[in-house]
């Protein structure tokens, strides 16, 4: 059990809400660049945090891309 707790503590996404990740990315890149980097409809057509969150919560591949971009943006 200790290994799992330790693993979570080392995970930079642990405890970070998807909404916070998305808000950070919008602040860093803006909707237009975000839509170019990750081509999903909720970023490119009438973008909003709420519509994007709904899509990302039920689309694992898109969420993975958003999380990877978030981690990359933290390393800048």
Secondary structure, 3 states (H helix, E strand, C coil): CHHHHHHHHHCCCCCCCHHHHHHHHHHHHHHHHHHHHCCCHHHHCCCCHHHHHHHHHCCHHHHHHHHHHHHHHHCC
